[in-house]
Amino acid sequence: MRLKFIRNIFVIILCLNAIACGTKCQVSNNDELNEVEGVSMAIEDGTLNNQGATIVIKDVNSPGVHIYGEEFYIQEKIKGEWSNVKTIHDDYSFNDLGYIVDKDGQLELECNWSYIYGNLDKGEYRLVKYTFRNDNTPITKDDYLYFSVEFTIK
């Protein structure tokens, strides 16, 4: 129990360090992400709407322990190219928490984008998140590994 508590404190400190060193996560608009070996993300059935979704991150075979936060951004596919969706507010933020997968290698997070982007119109989108390995200290933007899940609003 004490070891688990110490590990969780360490994870929180690492995440705070990462947040303090960086800005909002966004890679360029291209479609090349540093997809993470052994990590996948899906949208939980029945949760997708134009205001948000519940995502499930699976991390069962990746090397090392990855830390996941609540931060994400949305891109839309326009004429075959990914473009960042324009935000409707600039005063948004995410909770600075660091999560690891459970004993089954899964992590479930609710993503509500309505305040940041409004209700999404019909189209093809992807939700982009980042992670980093907990053995990378101090954390820099070069340590971020980006991954995504595509979805369609009908």
C-alpha positions as CSV (number, residue, x, y, z in Angstrom):
1,M,0.0,0.0,0.0
2,R,2.8,2.4,1.0
3,L,4.7,1.6,-2.2
4,K,1.6,2.3,-4.3
5,F,1.2,5.7,-2.6
6,I,4.8,6.6,-3.2
7,R,4.5,5.6,-6.8
8,N,1.4,7.7,-7.3
9,I,3.1,10.7,-5.7
10,F,6.0,10.2,-8.1
11,V,3.7,10.1,-11.0
12,I,2.0,13.3,-9.9
13,I,5.3,15.1,-9.6
14,L,6.4,13.9,-13.1
15,C,3.2,15.2,-14.5
16,L,3.4,18.5,-12.8
17,N,7.0,18.8,-14.2
18,A,5.7,18.0,-17.7
19,I,3.0,20.6,-17.5
20,A,5.3,23.3,-16.1
21,C,7.8,22.7,-18.9
22,G,5.4,22.7,-21.8
23,T,2.4,24.4,-23.3
24,K,-0.8,23.0,-24.7
25,C,-0.1,19.9,-26.7
26,Q,-0.5,20.2,-30.4
27,V,1.6,18.8,-33.1
28,S,1.6,20.2,-36.7
29,N,-1.4,19.6,-38.9
30,N,0.2,16.7,-40.8
31,D,-1.0,13.2,-40.4
32,E,2.2,11.8,-39.1
33,L,1.9,11.1,-35.4
34,N,4.4,9.2,-33.2
35,E,2.0,6.4,-32.7
36,V,3.0,4.6,-29.5
37,E,4.1,0.9,-29.8
38,G,1.7,-1.3,-27.8
39,V,-0.8,1.6,-27.1
40,S,-4.2,1.9,-28.8
41,M,-7.2,4.1,-28.2
42,A,-10.8,3.5,-29.1
43,I,-14.1,5.2,-28.5
44,E,-16.4,3.3,-26.1
45,D,-19.5,2.1,-28.0
46,G,-22.5,4.3,-27.5
47,T,-20.7,7.3,-26.0
48,L,-19.8,9.4,-29.2
49,N,-21.8,12.5,-29.9
50,N,-21.0,15.9,-31.3
51,Q,-20.1,17.2,-27.8
52,G,-17.8,14.4,-26.6
53,A,-17.0,10.7,-26.1
54,T,-15.5,8.3,-23.7
55,I,-12.2,7.0,-24.8
56,V,-10.5,3.7,-23.8
57,I,-6.7,3.6,-23.9
58,K,-5.2,0.1,-24.0
59,D,-1.6,-0.2,-23.0
60,V,-0.7,-3.9,-22.5
61,N,2.5,-4.5,-24.4
62,S,4.3,-1.2,-24.6
63,P,7.8,-0.9,-23.2
64,G,7.9,0.9,-19.9
65,V,5.0,2.5,-18.0
66,H,3.3,5.4,-19.8
67,I,1.6,8.4,-18.1
68,Y,-1.6,9.7,-19.6
69,G,-3.3,13.1,-18.9
70,E,-6.7,14.5,-19.6
71,E,-5.4,16.9,-22.3
72,F,-6.4,16.3,-25.9
73,Y,-7.1,18.2,-29.1
74,I,-9.3,17.6,-32.1
75,Q,-8.4,17.6,-35.8
76,E,-10.8,17.4,-38.8
77,K,-10.0,15.7,-42.1
78,I,-10.6,18.3,-44.9
79,K,-9.8,17.2,-48.5
80,G,-7.6,14.4,-47.2
81,E,-5.5,16.6,-44.8
82,W,-5.8,16.8,-41.1
83,S,-6.4,20.4,-39.7
84,N,-6.7,21.5,-36.1
85,V,-10.3,22.4,-35.3
86,K,-10.6,26.1,-34.4
87,T,-11.3,26.6,-30.7
88,I,-14.2,28.8,-29.7
89,H,-12.6,29.8,-26.4
90,D,-9.0,30.5,-25.5
91,D,-9.5,30.2,-21.7
92,Y,-9.8,26.5,-21.4
93,S,-7.5,24.2,-19.4
94,F,-7.3,20.5,-18.4
95,N,-6.8,19.0,-15.0
96,D,-3.1,18.3,-14.4
97,L,-3.5,14.7,-13.4
98,G,-1.3,11.8,-14.4
99,Y,-3.0,8.4,-15.0
100,I,-1.6,4.9,-15.6
101,V,-3.5,2.0,-16.9
102,D,-5.3,-0.4,-14.5
103,K,-4.2,-4.0,-13.9
104,D,-5.9,-5.0,-17.1
105,G,-4.0,-2.5,-19.2
106,Q,-6.9,-0.1,-19.7
107,L,-7.7,3.5,-18.9
108,E,-11.1,5.1,-19.5
109,L,-11.4,8.9,-19.8
110,E,-14.4,11.1,-20.6
111,C,-13.6,13.8,-23.2
112,N,-16.0,16.7,-23.5
113,W,-15.0,19.1,-26.2
114,S,-18.1,21.3,-26.4
115,Y,-16.6,24.2,-24.4
116,I,-13.4,24.1,-26.4
117,Y,-14.7,23.5,-29.9
118,G,-18.5,23.8,-29.6
119,N,-20.7,21.0,-31.1
120,L,-18.8,19.4,-33.9
121,D,-20.4,19.4,-37.4
122,K,-20.8,16.3,-39.6
123,G,-17.4,15.1,-40.7
124,E,-14.3,13.0,-40.1
125,Y,-12.3,13.8,-37.0
126,R,-9.5,12.5,-34.8
127,L,-8.9,13.0,-31.2
128,V,-5.1,13.3,-30.4
129,K,-3.5,12.7,-27.0
130,Y,0.0,12.4,-25.8
131,T,1.8,10.2,-23.3
132,F,5.3,9.9,-22.0
133,R,7.2,7.2,-20.3
134,N,7.6,7.6,-16.5
135,D,11.3,6.9,-16.7
136,N,12.0,10.0,-18.9
137,T,13.0,12.7,-16.4
138,P,13.0,15.6,-16.7
139,I,10.1,15.6,-19.2
140,T,10.5,17.7,-22.3
141,K,8.3,18.1,-25.4
142,D,10.7,15.8,-27.2
143,D,9.5,13.0,-24.8
144,Y,5.8,13.3,-25.8
145,L,4.5,10.5,-27.9
146,Y,1.3,11.4,-29.7
147,F,-1.5,8.9,-30.6
148,S,-5.0,9.2,-31.9
149,V,-8.4,7.7,-32.6
150,E,-10.5,8.6,-35.7
151,F,-14.2,9.1,-35.6
152,T,-17.1,10.3,-37.7
153,I,-19.9,12.7,-36.7
154,K,-23.0,11.9,-38.8
